[in-house]
Amino acid sequence: MGLKEMSKTVEKFTLREPITLEELHGLMVQGGIAFPGNFKLKKGLFGKSITFDVLMQVQPRVTVKENVVIVRKVQSSTKVSVGGGPSIDIKATQQRAQAVKEGGIGKAFTGGIDYFLNVIEAMRGLLQSRM
C-alpha cells in the first residue's frame, strides 16, 4: 500500500444523473455488492449521511450532493481514561489485537485504511453503470 492510499480521506464519484441519499442507500442494500462492515442511513446535525461501523478509529461516511457521491474517512475514537491516566481507545485496541491475529502486525496499522479503501471499491462497483 502506497502513502497516497494511506493518506486518502475522500473519494468522489460523479454520476450522470442526480441521486438522493435514500436512493443510494436502497442501492447499497439491494445492489448485490457486499460492503465491508454494516452501514445505516443517519440524519444528523450536518444533514443526512450513510455511516459505516467504526474500525480502528476509521468510520467511512457517505454523502450525496446532487449527482456526486462522496465517501469520506472520518476519524472516530471512543477514548476511555483509566483512573485519570492516559486515555485509551479500548475498541480500537481490541480491533488492532484482532487484526494482528488475522493478518500480522502490518494489518494493525492498515486495517482501518484497508477498510475505507474497500468501502470505496465496493461503492465504485455499485455506481459503475451510473457514471
C-alpha positions as CSV (number, residue, x, y, z in Angstrom):
1,M,0.0,0.0,0.0
2,G,1.4,3.4,-1.0
3,L,1.5,6.5,1.0
4,K,-1.1,8.0,-1.3
5,E,-3.7,5.4,-0.3
6,M,-2.7,5.7,3.4
7,S,-3.4,9.4,3.4
8,K,-6.6,9.3,1.3
9,T,-9.5,10.8,3.1
10,V,-12.1,11.4,0.4
11,E,-13.3,9.8,-2.8
12,K,-15.9,11.3,-5.1
13,F,-18.0,9.6,-7.8
14,T,-19.7,11.8,-10.3
15,L,-22.8,10.2,-11.7
16,R,-24.6,11.1,-15.0
17,E,-27.8,11.9,-13.0
18,P,-28.6,13.1,-9.5
19,I,-29.4,10.6,-6.9
20,T,-30.8,11.0,-3.4
21,L,-29.1,9.6,-0.3
22,E,-32.2,7.4,0.2
23,E,-32.0,6.0,-3.3
24,L,-28.3,5.3,-2.8
25,H,-28.9,3.6,0.5
26,G,-31.6,1.4,-1.3
27,L,-29.0,0.5,-4.0
28,M,-26.4,-0.4,-1.3
29,V,-28.9,-2.6,0.4
30,Q,-30.2,-4.4,-2.7
31,G,-27.3,-3.9,-5.1
32,G,-25.8,-7.3,-4.6
33,I,-22.5,-5.8,-3.7
34,A,-21.0,-6.8,-0.4
35,F,-19.9,-3.8,1.6
36,P,-17.4,-4.3,4.4
37,G,-19.0,-3.6,7.7
38,N,-22.5,-2.5,8.5
39,F,-24.0,0.8,7.4
40,K,-27.1,2.8,8.2
41,L,-28.9,5.8,6.9
42,K,-28.4,8.6,9.5
43,K,-29.9,12.0,10.0
44,G,-27.6,14.3,12.0
45,L,-26.7,17.9,12.7
46,F,-24.8,18.2,9.4
47,G,-27.6,16.7,7.3
48,K,-28.1,13.1,6.2
49,S,-25.4,10.5,5.6
50,I,-24.8,6.8,5.3
51,T,-22.4,5.8,8.1
52,F,-20.5,2.6,8.5
53,D,-19.3,0.9,11.6
54,V,-16.1,2.2,13.1
55,L,-13.0,0.0,12.6
56,M,-9.8,1.1,14.3
57,Q,-10.9,4.7,14.6
58,V,-11.9,4.9,10.9
59,Q,-15.5,5.5,10.0
60,P,-16.4,5.7,6.4
61,R,-19.3,8.2,5.8
62,V,-21.2,8.6,2.5
63,T,-23.0,11.8,1.5
64,V,-24.6,12.9,-1.7
65,K,-24.6,16.3,-3.4
66,E,-26.9,16.2,-6.4
67,N,-25.0,13.8,-8.8
68,V,-21.8,13.5,-6.7
69,V,-21.5,10.6,-4.2
70,I,-18.8,11.4,-1.6
71,V,-17.1,8.8,0.5
72,R,-15.2,10.4,3.4
73,K,-12.9,8.9,6.0
74,V,-13.8,10.2,9.5
75,Q,-11.5,9.7,12.4
76,S,-13.6,8.4,15.3
77,S,-12.5,7.3,18.6
78,T,-14.1,6.1,21.8
79,K,-11.5,7.0,24.4
80,V,-11.7,5.9,28.0
81,S,-9.5,7.3,30.7
82,V,-8.4,4.7,33.3
83,G,-8.0,6.2,36.8
84,G,-7.0,9.6,35.5
85,G,-4.2,8.1,33.4
86,P,-3.8,8.5,29.6
87,S,-7.0,7.7,27.8
88,I,-7.0,4.5,25.7
89,D,-9.4,3.7,22.9
90,I,-10.5,0.3,24.1
91,K,-12.4,-0.6,21.0
92,A,-9.6,0.3,18.6
93,T,-7.1,-1.6,20.8
94,Q,-9.2,-4.7,20.7
95,Q,-9.7,-4.4,16.9
96,R,-6.0,-4.0,16.5
97,A,-5.2,-7.1,18.6
98,Q,-7.7,-9.0,16.4
99,A,-6.1,-7.7,13.2
100,V,-2.6,-8.8,14.4
101,K,-4.0,-12.3,15.0
102,E,-5.6,-12.3,11.5
103,G,-3.0,-10.5,9.4
104,G,0.2,-9.8,11.3
105,I,1.4,-6.6,12.7
106,G,1.1,-4.5,9.5
107,K,-2.6,-5.2,9.5
108,A,-3.0,-3.5,12.9
109,F,-1.8,-0.2,11.3
110,T,-3.5,-0.5,7.9
111,G,-6.7,-2.3,8.9
112,G,-8.8,0.9,9.1
113,I,-7.4,2.3,5.9
114,D,-7.9,-1.1,4.1
115,Y,-11.5,-0.9,5.4
116,F,-12.0,2.6,4.0
117,L,-10.5,1.7,0.6
118,N,-12.7,-1.5,0.5
119,V,-15.8,0.7,1.0
120,I,-14.6,2.9,-1.9
121,E,-14.1,-0.1,-4.1
122,A,-17.5,-1.5,-3.3
123,M,-19.1,1.9,-4.0
124,R,-17.2,2.1,-7.3
125,G,-18.6,-1.3,-8.3
126,L,-22.1,-0.3,-7.2
127,L,-22.1,3.0,-9.1
128,Q,-20.1,1.9,-12.2
129,S,-23.1,1.7,-14.5
130,R,-24.3,5.2,-13.5
131,M,-21.1,7.1,-14.1
